[in-house]
């Protein structure tokens, strides 16, 4: 049976990772942009990001633009590998159950 | 962990939808910049067509406005921050594109206003095609090819009206494509 990543089985976390996967290796996305794109609240997104950061799937960079605090997010190499593995596993489930 | 076929299918659909929405909303930022250049082309080429005595100066001012507005729009509207290394590489790409453009113009002298206009437009479209292939995505690849084809059509078949053609067809293509990207970006962005 295909190995699924339990952390990515949660819909919001999977969407966060899918969104970050579209970025290049040298690109970061703004916290508020991701919050609005995925229609999540600040608290909800923050909680999911914390879990992904603890797993070292994403890198969170907190900085100031002028006097405004800004949080930028990017996906790590480990995160990319985990996401690809998870998607492959989902596809295998689909094909396996198709054949049955 | 046991996941049903429906759950797997739903998760994969979510992944695809989120990736599409992210790409489209990010490209929306470029739409603003394209609309700016569409307006600049419309004004500049219209002035060129009517042979305004200060056409060269008007183009210089318009280009300065366009570059400044593009930098401001890029920094304030873009949700994506690129690393300073990549930023510099993109800057040098455009810088050297125009350095080489100037070298070729020097080597190809003498040229007339129509040839200069067609050269600059196709040079920028070459950048769009190249960047589209390697970085920005296929929309910019096709956009570059389309505007190049329109430019050549105007140059070979409508030379007396070339500048007017470039103002409304070239500038219009820029503006409409930018508007399309911007609207598509807003539709795919939850905060819109």
Interface residues (C-beta under 8 A of the other chain):
Chain A: X4 X6 X9 X11 X14 X15 X18 X19 X21 X22 X23 X24 X26 X27 X28 X29 X30 X32 X33 X35 X36 X37 X38 X39 X72 X87 X90 X91 X93 X94 X97 X98
Chain B: X1 X3 X4 X5 X8 X9 X11 X12 X14 X15 X18 X19 X21 X22 X23 X25 X26 X79 X80 X81 X82 X83 X85 X86 X135 X188 X189 X190 X191 X192
